[in-house]
Amino acid sequence: MGRDRAGPGLFPPQQRHEVVALACSDPVEHGLPLCRWTIRTLRRAAIELGHVRSIAVETVRRWMVIADLKLHRFVSWLHSTDPLFEQRMTDIVGLYADALKGKLVYCLDERTGMQALERFVPDLPTRPALIRKREFHYRRHGTLTLFGSFEVATGKVLGLCRQRHRSQEFLEFMNWLVPQLPDDQELHFVLDNYATHKTKAVQEFLDGHDGRVQFHFTPTHASWLNQIELWFSTLTRRVLHLGDFASREHLERTVMDFIDYHNQHDAQPYRWTYTGQPREV
């Protein structure tokens, strides 16, 4: 388009939008041998494609900040091909809304592969101007799985640790969990499509409760709909990531103590922050 600036250091809004739109496109679409943009390659392409006649690197950088575009970052994701995605997603989101109105809704899942790792030498703690230091070598003492339940309305967590995560352990967890919950209402559980949640023995367990215990499955590759995944992330960051565990029993005690600590000090429902409005450039 080759338009000039609208004055010293000024660009019309249309030009800014075109550069932002260019940043949101794939460089390959423009015949470039690049897998992602940098500020400098974006500036060069904006000039060569005629969106601007000239522009400073820092101006492009400032526009990316204003548009909240981080060209250097990416996250991995799995696309759900579940034909019942909309139906299951709507059901679960509706449950989360109803939980704040009194319906009993719990999110279930397993935090597998919790490693009991013991460092050869204790960490050197943080000091002024010094970062915490950690010994590289460690001993392995095995792994544990946490079967967890997250109450949507309160944010409180209940859990059991076991060495395996088969259907038998899942049923043991459910038989331990359900008697601890109110017995005068239906219990709605959100969980994923893991095979251990759908065995004949599990179905017999559900039938034995005459509809009072109901399972709601997330769509395939959509575990982000399960709120306990958020809490598992907290557990990983605060306990597992830098934990030093002398045995599996030590790991289990630490996880159980953290659940008690969370329920006493931090438990609260997660808040939806998405308003339904489109993002603005």
C-alpha positions in Angstrom: 0.0 0.0 0.0 3.0 2.2 0.5 1.2 4.9 2.5 3.3 7.6 4.2 3.1 8.4 7.9 0.3 10.7 9.0 2.8 13.1 10.6 6.0 13.0 12.4 6.2 9.7 14.3 2.5 9.0 13.7 0.8 6.1 11.8 -2.9 5.9 10.8 -4.8 3.2 12.8 -5.2 1.2 9.6 -1.5 0.8 9.2 -1.1 -0.4 12.8 -3.9 -2.9 12.3 -2.3 -4.2 9.2 1.1 -4.8 10.9 -0.7 -6.5 13.8 -2.6 -8.7 11.3 0.7 -9.5 9.6 2.2 -10.6 13.0 -0.8 -12.9 13.4 -0.2 -14.6 10.1 2.3 -17.4 9.2 5.5 -16.1 7.6 5.2 -19.1 5.1 2.0 -17.5 3.8 4.1 -14.6 2.5 6.8 -16.8 0.9 9.3 -16.5 3.7 11.5 -19.4 4.9 10.6 -18.7 8.6 8.7 -20.6 11.2 7.9 -17.6 13.3 8.2 -13.8 13.3 10.8 -11.7 15.1 10.4 -8.0 15.6 13.1 -7.3 12.9 11.7 -9.8 10.3 8.2 -8.5 10.9 9.4 -4.9 10.3 11.2 -5.9 7.1 8.1 -7.8 5.8 5.8 -4.9 6.7 7.9 -2.6 4.5 8.4 -5.1 1.7 4.7 -5.9 1.5 3.8 -2.3 1.4 1.9 -1.9 4.7 4.3 1.0 5.7 6.9 2.9 3.8 9.3 2.9 6.7 9.1 2.1 10.4 11.5 1.8 13.4 12.1 -1.5 15.1 11.1 0.0 18.4 7.8 1.2 16.9 7.0 -2.4 15.8 8.0 -3.7 19.3 5.7 -1.1 21.0 2.8 -2.2 18.8 3.3 -5.8 19.7 3.2 -4.9 23.4 0.0 -2.8 23.0 -1.6 -5.7 21.1 -0.3 -8.2 23.7 1.4 -10.3 21.0 4.4 -12.4 22.2 6.0 -13.5 19.0 8.6 -15.7 20.8 6.2 -17.8 22.8 4.1 -20.8 22.0 2.2 -23.5 23.9 1.3 -27.1 23.0 -2.2 -28.2 22.7 -4.3 -31.2 21.5 -7.2 -30.7 19.2 -10.3 -32.5 20.3 -12.0 -34.6 17.6 -14.8 -35.7 20.0 -18.1 -35.6 18.1 -19.8 -34.9 21.4 -17.5 -32.0 22.3 -20.1 -29.3 22.4 -22.6 -31.4 24.3 -20.1 -32.5 26.9 -18.5 -29.1 27.2 -21.9 -27.4 27.7 -22.9 -30.0 30.3 -19.7 -29.4 32.3 -19.8 -25.6 32.1 -23.4 -25.7 33.2 -22.4 -27.9 36.2 -19.8 -25.4 37.3 -22.4 -22.6 37.2 -24.9 -24.8 39.1 -22.3 -25.7 41.8 -22.3 -22.1 42.9 -26.0 -22.4 43.4 -25.9 -25.4 45.6 -25.4 -28.4 43.4 -22.7 -30.8 44.6 -20.1 -31.0 41.9 -16.6 -32.5 42.3 -13.8 -32.8 39.8 -11.8 -36.0 39.9 -8.6 -37.1 38.3 -5.3 -38.9 39.0 -2.0 -37.1 39.4 0.2 -39.9 38.2 4.0 -40.2 38.3 4.7 -38.3 41.5 8.4 -39.1 42.0 10.0 -39.6 45.4 13.4 -38.2 44.6 16.0 -37.7 47.3 18.9 -35.3 46.7 22.4 -36.5 47.7 23.1 -33.2 49.3 20.5 -30.8 50.8 19.7 -27.6 48.9 21.6 -24.4 49.7 18.8 -22.0 50.6 18.1 -18.6 49.1 20.2 -15.7 50.5 20.3 -12.0 49.7 21.8 -11.8 46.2 22.1 -15.6 46.0 19.7 -18.0 44.2 18.7 -21.2 45.8 21.0 -24.0 44.7 20.1 -27.7 44.1 22.3 -30.8 43.9 21.9 -32.3 40.4 22.2 -36.0 41.5 19.4 -37.8 43.4 18.2 -41.2 44.5 14.9 -42.6 43.2 12.5 -44.1 45.7 9.6 -44.9 43.3 6.5 -43.1 42.4 3.0 -42.5 43.7 -0.4 -41.6 42.2 -2.7 -39.2 43.9 -6.4 -39.8 43.4 -7.9 -36.3 44.0 -11.4 -34.7 44.3 -11.8 -31.0 44.0 -15.1 -29.5 45.2 -16.1 -26.8 42.7 -18.1 -24.7 45.1 -15.5 -24.4 47.9 -12.1 -25.4 46.3 -11.5 -28.0 49.0 -9.6 -31.1 48.1 -9.8 -34.7 49.2 -7.2 -37.3 48.1 -5.6 -40.8 48.5 -2.2 -41.8 47.4 -1.6 -45.3 45.9 1.3 -46.9 44.1 -0.8 -47.9 41.0 -3.7 -46.3 39.2 -5.8 -49.2 37.9 -9.5 -49.5 38.1 -9.2 -51.3 41.4 -7.5 -48.3 43.0 -10.0 -45.9 41.4 -12.9 -47.9 42.9 -11.1 -47.9 46.3 -10.9 -44.1 46.1 -14.6 -43.8 45.2 -15.7 -46.1 48.0 -13.6 -44.0 50.4 -14.8 -40.7 49.0 -18.5 -41.0 48.6 -19.3 -41.8 52.3 -17.5 -38.5 53.2 -19.9 -36.4 51.1 -23.5 -35.3 51.8 -25.9 -38.2 51.5 -29.1 -36.1 50.9 -28.2 -34.9 47.4 -27.0 -36.1 44.0 -23.3 -36.2 43.6 -22.0 -35.0 40.2 -18.4 -35.9 39.3 -16.4 -34.4 36.4 -13.7 -36.7 35.1 -11.9 -37.6 31.9 -12.3 -40.6 29.5 -9.5 -42.7 31.0 -10.2 -46.4 30.6 -10.1 -47.1 34.4 -13.1 -44.8 34.8 -15.3 -46.9 32.5 -14.8 -50.5 33.5 -17.6 -52.9 34.3 -16.8 -52.7 38.0 -17.1 -49.0 37.9 -20.5 -49.2 36.2 -21.6 -51.6 38.9 -20.5 -49.1 41.5 -22.6 -46.4 39.8 -25.6 -48.8 39.5 -25.3 -49.5 43.2 -26.0 -45.9 44.1 -29.3 -45.8 42.1 -28.4 -42.6 40.2 -27.3 -40.5 43.2 -23.7 -40.7 41.9 -23.4 -39.4 38.4 -20.3 -39.2 36.1 -19.8 -36.4 33.6 -17.0 -37.1 31.2 -14.9 -34.3 29.6 -14.5 -34.5 25.8 -11.4 -36.3 24.6 -8.3 -34.2 24.7 -10.1 -31.6 26.8 -8.8 -32.1 30.3 -8.5 -28.4 30.6 -12.2 -28.4 31.3 -11.5 -30.3 34.5 -10.8 -27.8 37.3 -8.7 -30.2 39.4 -6.1 -29.9 36.7 -5.6 -26.3 37.9 -5.1 -27.6 41.5 -2.7 -30.3 40.3 -0.6 -27.5 38.7 -0.5 -25.8 42.1 0.6 -29.0 43.8 3.4 -29.5 41.3 4.7 -25.9 41.6 4.5 -25.7 45.4 5.4 -29.2 46.5 6.6 -31.6 43.8 8.9 -29.5 41.7 11.5 -28.8 44.4 10.5 -31.4 46.9 13.1 -33.7 48.5 11.6 -37.0 49.6 13.5 -39.8 51.4 10.9 -42.4 50.6 7.4 -42.9 49.1 6.0 -42.6 52.6 7.6 -39.2 53.0 6.2 -38.1 49.6 2.7 -39.3 50.6 2.8 -37.5 54.0 4.0 -34.3 52.3 1.2 -34.4 49.7 -1.5 -35.1 52.4 -0.1 -32.3 54.6 -0.3 -30.0 51.6 -3.9 -30.9 51.0 -4.7 -30.1 54.7 -2.8 -26.8 54.4 -4.6 -25.9 51.2 -8.0 -26.6 52.6 -7.3 -24.5 55.7 -5.7 -21.5 54.1 -6.2 -21.4 50.3 -9.4 -23.2 49.3 -11.7 -21.2 47.3 -13.7 -21.7 44.0 -12.0 -20.9 40.8 -13.4 -17.8 39.0 -14.2 -17.7 35.3 -12.5 -14.6 33.9 -13.6 -14.9 30.3 -16.6 -12.5 29.8 -17.7 -13.8 26.4 -16.6 -10.6 24.7 -14.1 -10.7 21.8 -10.6 -9.5 22.3 -9.9 -6.0 21.0 -6.8 -4.9 19.0 
